[in-house]
Amino acid sequence: MAVIKTIDLVGVSDVSWEDAAAQALREATSTLRNVEGLSVLEQTGVVADGAITEYHTAVRIRFRLARA
């Protein structure tokens, strides 16, 4: 029997929302094994002087728990 665990992360980028999601996934896969997917929960940004200066993408990462 398998169990899937989820964690929520917010990736940050100065390039795009897609890059922010990729940053979150990159960080997750550097510390977690068996990552199987992600869902985008929300996209927000920081604005300064009428322009987006930082992109934030909230994601839910799914990974399969491994037996010891």
N, C-alpha and C positions, 0 to 999 in steps of 0.2 A: 504494500500500500504506500502511496506517495502523499506527501504533505507539501503544499506550496506556501511559502511565507512571502509577505510583501513589506516593503519599506517605502516611505515617501521621501523624496529628495527634491531640492531646488537647484537646478544648474544655472550658472551665471555666465554670460558672454557679452562682449562688446561688439559682436559681429551680427548675431541673429538668434531668433528663438530656437531654430533647428540646432544651431551650434550649442546653445545652452542645454538642450536635451542631451546632445552627444556628450557634453562635459559631465553631466550627471551620470550617464551610463558608463562612461570611462572610469569615473571614480568608483562606482558600484562594482564593476568587474575587476577592479584592482584589489578589492578586499573580500569579495563574495565569490563562491563557486556556484556553478549550476544556474546562472542567470538565464531565464527562458523568455523574458519579454518585459515590455514596459507599456504603460498607458500615460498619455499626456493628460494631466488634470487641469492645468491652468497656465496661461501665458500672461505675464505682466512685464512692465518695464519701468525704468527710471527716466524721467524727463528733465532736461536742463536747457534753458534758453530755447524752448520750443522744439527740441530734437530729442530722440531716444538716445540715451547715453549708455544704458545697460539693459540687456534682455534677460528676463528670468523665466524659466520654464519648470513648473512643478510636475514631477513624474512619479508614478508608482512603479517600482521595480518588483518583478516576480522572480523568485528563485526556489528551486526544489531543495528541500532539506535532505542531507545525506546522513545515512546511518553511520554511527561510529564503529 
